[in-house]
Amino acid sequence: MIISKTPCRISFAGGGSDIAAYYREHGGAVVSVTIDKYIYVALNEKFDHRIRVSYSRTEEADTVDQVQHPIVRSCLKLLGQERGGIEIVSVADIPSRGTGLGSSSSFTVGLLNGLFAYQGRQASPEELARLSCDVEIDLCGQPIGKQDQYAAAFGDLRMYRFHPDGTVAVDPLICKRQTMEALQGNLLMFYTGMTRNAGDILEQQTQVLAHDLDAQAKMHKMVEHAELVRRTLEAGDADGVGEILHESWMLKRTLTGGISTGEIDGWYAKARAAGALGGKILGAGGGGFLLMYAPLDRQPAVIDALRELRRIPFRFEREGSKIVYYQPANLDEEQTAAERNACLRYL
């Protein structure tokens, strides 16, 4: 039995610049932080030689090609786990799709991490992130970017730079503990109750970012916001992040239709009127979680203004995907000493 634990993330600025249609031409940058909302993936050797996958539904398959979940099927094939005899179960702290916390990529990263452990191997955060991008973008054809996979694999508060050649630079944000505590304490997150297909919104963004000069100019500014968030935090100005969030959201909501709605605009206006400095819908937009930045003395008024929404408390998470339980199955006699030692490193 193996269990992986992988965090979800909230992004502050630069989201959308991690889409290939943009960063291949201009380069991109995103600042995000992982939070204590997790995707758990359990893997266990199955008595028979079938494959059982349990998520929002349960599948039983005789071969990998019969597995209907595209990410599970692709991960199994990518790592050569095609002989069957495996059971995979996923559990999430939050709704698993359409909420803007990057949960789909957290699942992919966690599944790959678990499969590596199942095979008695380890993978670095960079390898987990890169392979997860290969699975979701290349093998499954999803119109998404790269930020979620890297955040899930590396964890913590970081800046991710997406280079035109496809490589990704991962840099920690260095700021004082007091600044980090102020940032964390001044953020409020609310569940709107609305989920959406992020792929549809991101497909539209891909099209406009490839051909619309006005949309490209807005994205250039949003990348500048990511750089500004980094400098603002390094200077110790947590409240400045709230103001950047507002400016960036005002731009993002005009990129394509579907990013915001009348209801979302109404909630956002109420929160601002109650004292919030800024905020955004997390992820591609259209629903999911609403993030607001409000100084502590203004939070009661903001919470009351959004009382129809469910507030979701959270804390920052310093670590990325990790194996939290590892009980190896009986090792084959043919397994080498090196593989045994690799297994023991998980204990």
Secondary structure, DSSP 8 states (H G I E B T S, - for coil): -EEEEEEEEEEEE-TTTTSHHHHHHH-EEEEEEEEEEEEEEEEEE-SSS-EEEESSSEEEESSGGG---HHHHHHHHHTT--S--EEEEEEESS-SSSSSS-HHHHHHHHHHHHHHHHTT----HHHHHHHHHIIIIIIS-----SHHHHHHHH-SEEEEEE-TTS-EEEEE----HHHHHHHHHTEEEEE-S----HHHHHHHHHHHHHH-HHHHHHHHHHHHHHHHHHHHHHTT-HHHHHHHHHHHHHHHTTTSTTSS-HHHHHHHHHHHHTT--EEEESTTSSSSEEEEE--GGGHHHHHHHTTTSEE----B----SEEEEE------TT--HHHHHHHHTT-
